[in-house]
Amino acid sequence: NVTRELKSERKTDYMYNPHGCLLLSKVPFLSATAIGFVQSERDRPAIIGLFRLSLEDANYTALLAVCSIHTLAYQSPANKRIREKQLLRAADQCRLLLDDNEIESDIRTGFIMMGDMNLHYISEDGVVGKCETVDAYAETHFASDQDNNDGYTFDAKGNSMIKRYIPGEKRKMRLDRILVSQGSPFYFVSPCEMWANEAVDVRREIYISDHYGLFVDIQLDKDADLRENSEVAAKLMKNSQMPLEIFEFSKLDFAVKLVPHSFWLLSRAFGLN
């Protein structure tokens, strides 16, 4: 029972920790498990759902674990290390759940981890390989014969809502990912794409979220054996060796941006914008 597992004796301050993980499915759950993390008071338990998938015409069955995860935020070396531990633990838990629920010894299994992974640094691309996964967006966009779209799901320039709650923000980051385990009996039907990347109210600069979403179609196939593209893997490995970008919060820059922002807030409060 996920609800029971998520209950905690710790008092939660929802002003500072309002986020959680949610997993919705049209396919019936075999089980749902909450995986807790203890590195920070702001950690959110990840949710792992287990599913049985079948190809009736091929008399073929596979087990799939899907993990909804929201790792620790903020750009710092310490938080980077924590995020890596969280993702590695989630990947290990997916494998353990699949191993514990194998109906037959030769049944194929795979897992997907998805959500706001808060991968602020370019070098955090290295966690994709460490988890023995394939990055759905990178895999379907970053090869030389693909479009090479950057995949920024947090884009302070493109998403005008961001500047309304973080005056002076300039960063672009691939915070959100869909990671699929290598060796899975799946293949990508089409490239991983973004959604919610356009304003729902242009005049008031309102987006569904400060992050763009990702979606991808995958197909179960008894002959599939999902592996990373060697060219894409090399790019992610190169990224993993890059020095950490320095993000410095400038109080002066924030104060300068806050002046026009204050007028915008007042106009919004009085219904003028």
Disulfide bonds with the S-S distance in Angstrom:
none
